[in-house]
Structure formats: C-alpha cells, structure tokens
Amino acid sequence: LALAEVEQHGWLQTRDPIAVPVLLADAAAAAQVRAQAAGVQVRIGSVPDLRVQGDTYLLRQALHNLIDNAIKYAKPSTVVRVAAESDGQGSVFVAVSDEGDGIPAAHLPRLTERFYRVDTARSRQLGGTGLGLAIVKHVVNRHRGRLDIRSTPGKGSTFTVTLPAAS
C-alpha cells in the first residue's frame, strides 16, 4: 500500500525544509530493535546541519528501509554506517553502508524492482516483502533525487541517496 501511494501521487507538491540529522536519528532509532537482535551496531557519523526539501514521513520511511536492509544483510558483530554530506551546490548525499556479503554486479540493476530478491531463500528467512528498495526508489524519485548502489562481493554494500538541499 505504501508503494502504491507513493507511485500514485507523482512529484511532491509540499517541499518543507527537513533537518537531515533528525531524519537519520529517527530512522536509526526505528531500526534499533532489529540491530540489537542481529548483533549489529548502527553508527551515524558526524552529520552537519543539513536540510533537504520534501516530505518528512516519506523520507524517514525510505531511510529506515535502507538502514533496515543494511542490518538484515550485515554480518553479525559488524557496523552499519550512516553518513550525510553536502556537495555545496544544492545536493545532499545520505549513504548507508553495511559489512555484509555484498551483491554480485549482475543483480544491481534489478534491486529496486518490486519483489526482486538476490537470494530468495535467505530473504524469506530474514523476513520482508521484497518491496523495501522499490519504496526507496519511488520516494527518492518523487523528491527529484537519485539512488545509487555500490557493492563489492565479500565486503558489503553502500546505498547513497542524493536529494535537493533546502534553500
């Protein structure tokens, strides 16, 4: 339902300035129970006082999905790192990195498709619907942003969201 709602409404009409440190803290707090259960730490790096324009609820959901995925696929006793920075030219970057098994390059273009799973058996065991990254993609697109995915098999993955900075 969340995905259908995001797809249905197109570009955002409301573009409120939102504090990135608050978004990250809220998203990380929502994932804390899963992190503790998985034996994974979530660390938010030093985040400057950045602001983006958009919908607080949707952006919190997208960032929570990214952090939650990183926790699911991280190896136990590792760290999920969350960082944010500005390019100084109107864009804010938020990166979520895990120290998991990584994703083979052949799967990267399809990760944001609905229900797509790299390892179906493992995904079912970990829970979820296979919609989390599709929701992230649509929320980011709705905010006129971009989602970049980089992964190295055996080392982990980094999901970076680029959003317009608040003016």
MARDRENVO-28581 format. One record per residue (C-alpha): residue in one letter; x, y, z. Coordinates in nm, 3 decimals, padded with zeros to 5 digits, always signed. Layout:
N
<residu = A&X = X&Y = Y&Z = Z>
...
end
This chain:
167
<residu = L&X = +00.000&Y = +00.000&Z = +00.000>
<residu = A&X = +00.285&Y = +00.238&Z = +00.081>
<residu = L&X = +00.440&Y = +00.178&Z = -00.261>
<residu = A&X = +00.111&Y = +00.228&Z = -00.443>
<residu = E&X = +00.052&Y = +00.555&Z = -00.258>
<residu = V&X = +00.397&Y = +00.688&Z = -00.343>
<residu = E&X = +00.358&Y = +00.593&Z = -00.710>
<residu = Q&X = +00.010&Y = +00.740&Z = -00.737>
<residu = H&X = +00.090&Y = +01.093&Z = -00.623>
<residu = G&X = +00.379&Y = +01.177&Z = -00.857>
<residu = W&X = +00.604&Y = +01.474&Z = -00.773>
<residu = L&X = +00.571&Y = +01.625&Z = -00.430>
<residu = Q&X = +00.378&Y = +01.947&Z = -00.401>
<residu = T&X = +00.485&Y = +02.013&Z = -00.040>
<residu = R&X = +00.854&Y = +02.073&Z = -00.004>
<residu = D&X = +00.919&Y = +02.156&Z = +00.359>
<residu = P&X = +01.276&Y = +02.201&Z = +00.484>
<residu = I&X = +01.370&Y = +01.894&Z = +00.689>
<residu = A&X = +01.672&Y = +01.856&Z = +00.918>
<residu = V&X = +01.879&Y = +01.560&Z = +00.796>
<residu = P&X = +02.026&Y = +01.479&Z = +01.143>
<residu = V&X = +01.673&Y = +01.439&Z = +01.280>
<residu = L&X = +01.568&Y = +01.216&Z = +00.987>
<residu = L&X = +01.871&Y = +00.991&Z = +01.037>
<residu = A&X = +01.828&Y = +00.969&Z = +01.414>
<residu = D&X = +01.459&Y = +00.877&Z = +01.377>
<residu = A&X = +01.526&Y = +00.615&Z = +01.109>
<residu = A&X = +01.811&Y = +00.459&Z = +01.309>
<residu = A&X = +01.603&Y = +00.455&Z = +01.629>
<residu = A&X = +01.321&Y = +00.273&Z = +01.446>
<residu = A&X = +01.569&Y = +00.003&Z = +01.341>
<residu = Q&X = +01.741&Y = -00.034&Z = +01.679>
<residu = V&X = +01.550&Y = -00.344&Z = +01.794>
<residu = R&X = +01.640&Y = -00.531&Z = +01.473>
<residu = A&X = +02.002&Y = -00.418&Z = +01.505>
<residu = Q&X = +02.030&Y = -00.548&Z = +01.861>
<residu = A&X = +01.870&Y = -00.878&Z = +01.765>
<residu = A&X = +02.113&Y = -00.915&Z = +01.474>
<residu = G&X = +02.418&Y = -00.819&Z = +01.681>
<residu = V&X = +02.485&Y = -00.523&Z = +01.453>
<residu = Q&X = +02.566&Y = -00.166&Z = +01.556>
<residu = V&X = +02.423&Y = +00.132&Z = +01.371>
<residu = R&X = +02.656&Y = +00.433&Z = +01.376>
<residu = I&X = +02.557&Y = +00.771&Z = +01.246>
<residu = G&X = +02.867&Y = +00.968&Z = +01.154>
<residu = S&X = +02.908&Y = +01.334&Z = +01.224>
<residu = V&X = +02.623&Y = +01.493&Z = +01.031>
<residu = P&X = +02.644&Y = +01.863&Z = +00.959>
<residu = D&X = +02.331&Y = +02.073&Z = +00.996>
<residu = L&X = +02.197&Y = +01.981&Z = +00.654>
<residu = R&X = +01.842&Y = +02.029&Z = +00.536>
<residu = V&X = +01.656&Y = +01.877&Z = +00.242>
<residu = Q&X = +01.321&Y = +01.964&Z = +00.091>
<residu = G&X = +01.040&Y = +01.715&Z = +00.097>
<residu = D&X = +00.801&Y = +01.506&Z = +00.299>
<residu = T&X = +00.930&Y = +01.404&Z = +00.643>
<residu = Y&X = +00.723&Y = +01.087&Z = +00.666>
<residu = L&X = +00.826&Y = +00.955&Z = +00.324>
<residu = L&X = +01.195&Y = +01.036&Z = +00.366>
<residu = R&X = +01.202&Y = +00.878&Z = +00.713>
<residu = Q&X = +01.041&Y = +00.565&Z = +00.563>
<residu = A&X = +01.298&Y = +00.549&Z = +00.281>
<residu = L&X = +01.595&Y = +00.593&Z = +00.516>
<residu = H&X = +01.452&Y = +00.341&Z = +00.761>
<residu = N&X = +01.417&Y = +00.089&Z = +00.475>
<residu = L&X = +01.782&Y = +00.140&Z = +00.379>
<residu = I&X = +01.906&Y = +00.105&Z = +00.738>
<residu = D&X = +01.682&Y = -00.197&Z = +00.798>
<residu = N&X = +01.813&Y = -00.370&Z = +00.483>
<residu = A&X = +02.172&Y = -00.298&Z = +00.582>
<residu = I&X = +02.107&Y = -00.456&Z = +00.922>
<residu = K&X = +01.940&Y = -00.762&Z = +00.764>
<residu = Y&X = +02.230&Y = -00.831&Z = +00.532>
<residu = A&X = +02.521&Y = -00.724&Z = +00.755>
<residu = K&X = +02.736&Y = -00.987&Z = +00.918>
<residu = P&X = +02.694&Y = -01.023&Z = +01.296>
<residu = S&X = +02.925&Y = -00.806&Z = +01.509>
<residu = T&X = +02.972&Y = -00.553&Z = +01.229>
<residu = V&X = +02.870&Y = -00.191&Z = +01.190>
<residu = V&X = +02.612&Y = -00.029&Z = +00.965>
<residu = R&X = +02.739&Y = +00.320&Z = +00.892>
<residu = V&X = +02.516&Y = +00.614&Z = +00.807>
<residu = A&X = +02.666&Y = +00.940&Z = +00.683>
<residu = A&X = +02.548&Y = +01.262&Z = +00.524>
<residu = E&X = +02.722&Y = +01.543&Z = +00.343>
<residu = S&X = +02.656&Y = +01.828&Z = +00.104>
<residu = D&X = +02.825&Y = +01.899&Z = -00.225>
<residu = G&X = +02.784&Y = +02.271&Z = -00.156>
<residu = Q&X = +02.598&Y = +02.310&Z = -00.486>
<residu = G&X = +02.244&Y = +02.217&Z = -00.395>
<residu = S&X = +02.260&Y = +01.843&Z = -00.325>
<residu = V&X = +02.270&Y = +01.640&Z = -00.004>
<residu = F&X = +02.404&Y = +01.285&Z = -00.001>
<residu = V&X = +02.298&Y = +01.026&Z = +00.256>
<residu = A&X = +02.489&Y = +00.696&Z = +00.248>
<residu = V&X = +02.407&Y = +00.372&Z = +00.430>
<residu = S&X = +02.686&Y = +00.111&Z = +00.426>
<residu = D&X = +02.698&Y = -00.244&Z = +00.558>
<residu = E&X = +02.972&Y = -00.501&Z = +00.605>
<residu = G&X = +02.777&Y = -00.787&Z = +00.455>
<residu = D&X = +02.830&Y = -01.039&Z = +00.179>
<residu = G&X = +02.782&Y = -00.779&Z = -00.093>
<residu = I&X = +02.576&Y = -00.814&Z = -00.407>
<residu = P&X = +02.702&Y = -00.952&Z = -00.738>
<residu = A&X = +02.711&Y = -00.681&Z = -01.008>
<residu = A&X = +02.462&Y = -00.866&Z = -01.229>
<residu = H&X = +02.188&Y = -00.812&Z = -00.967>
<residu = L&X = +02.244&Y = -00.440&Z = -00.902>
<residu = P&X = +02.025&Y = -00.305&Z = -01.188>
<residu = R&X = +01.725&Y = -00.507&Z = -01.066>
<residu = L&X = +01.746&Y = -00.446&Z = -00.689>
<residu = T&X = +01.476&Y = -00.178&Z = -00.688>
<residu = E&X = +01.221&Y = -00.387&Z = -00.877>
<residu = R&X = +00.919&Y = -00.499&Z = -00.682>
<residu = F&X = +00.967&Y = -00.838&Z = -00.518>
<residu = Y&X = +01.314&Y = -00.886&Z = -00.666>
<residu = R&X = +01.547&Y = -01.080&Z = -00.438>
<residu = V&X = +01.906&Y = -01.178&Z = -00.495>
<residu = D&X = +01.882&Y = -01.485&Z = -00.272>
<residu = T&X = +01.517&Y = -01.588&Z = -00.238>
<residu = A&X = +01.574&Y = -01.847&Z = +00.034>
<residu = R&X = +01.781&Y = -01.612&Z = +00.251>
<residu = S&X = +01.536&Y = -01.325&Z = +00.201>
<residu = R&X = +01.242&Y = -01.538&Z = +00.310>
<residu = Q&X = +01.436&Y = -01.648&Z = +00.618>
<residu = L&X = +01.513&Y = -01.285&Z = +00.710>
<residu = G&X = +01.159&Y = -01.166&Z = +00.651>
<residu = G&X = +01.025&Y = -00.882&Z = +00.444>
<residu = T&X = +00.820&Y = -00.838&Z = +00.132>
<residu = G&X = +01.080&Y = -00.757&Z = -00.131>
<residu = L&X = +00.931&Y = -00.409&Z = -00.161>
<residu = G&X = +01.164&Y = -00.204&Z = +00.060>
<residu = L&X = +01.406&Y = -00.090&Z = -00.209>
<residu = A&X = +01.123&Y = -00.030&Z = -00.456>
<residu = I&X = +00.968&Y = +00.204&Z = -00.199>
<residu = V&X = +01.304&Y = +00.377&Z = -00.151>
<residu = K&X = +01.343&Y = +00.426&Z = -00.526>
<residu = H&X = +00.996&Y = +00.574&Z = -00.568>
<residu = V&X = +01.026&Y = +00.803&Z = -00.263>
<residu = V&X = +01.362&Y = +00.930&Z = -00.385>
<residu = N&X = +01.229&Y = +00.980&Z = -00.740>
<residu = R&X = +00.928&Y = +01.163&Z = -00.601>
<residu = H&X = +01.170&Y = +01.402&Z = -00.429>
<residu = R&X = +01.357&Y = +01.453&Z = -00.758>
<residu = G&X = +01.651&Y = +01.266&Z = -00.615>
<residu = R&X = +01.865&Y = +00.968&Z = -00.712>
<residu = L&X = +01.956&Y = +00.631&Z = -00.557>
<residu = D&X = +02.300&Y = +00.487&Z = -00.629>
<residu = I&X = +02.404&Y = +00.137&Z = -00.525>
<residu = R&X = +02.762&Y = +00.016&Z = -00.499>
<residu = S&X = +02.857&Y = -00.326&Z = -00.377>
<residu = T&X = +03.164&Y = -00.544&Z = -00.353>
<residu = P&X = +03.102&Y = -00.916&Z = -00.306>
<residu = G&X = +03.254&Y = -01.028&Z = +00.023>
<residu = K&X = +03.289&Y = -00.672&Z = +00.156>
<residu = G&X = +02.946&Y = -00.508&Z = +00.167>
<residu = S&X = +02.723&Y = -00.252&Z = +00.003>
<residu = T&X = +02.660&Y = +00.121&Z = +00.008>
<residu = F&X = +02.328&Y = +00.277&Z = -00.086>
<residu = T&X = +02.351&Y = +00.652&Z = -00.147>
<residu = V&X = +02.052&Y = +00.880&Z = -00.175>
<residu = T&X = +02.100&Y = +01.220&Z = -00.337>
<residu = L&X = +01.835&Y = +01.482&Z = -00.258>
<residu = P&X = +01.792&Y = +01.852&Z = -00.330>
<residu = A&X = +01.913&Y = +02.068&Z = -00.042>
<residu = A&X = +01.663&Y = +02.304&Z = +00.115>
<residu = S&X = +01.718&Y = +02.660&Z = +00.002>
end
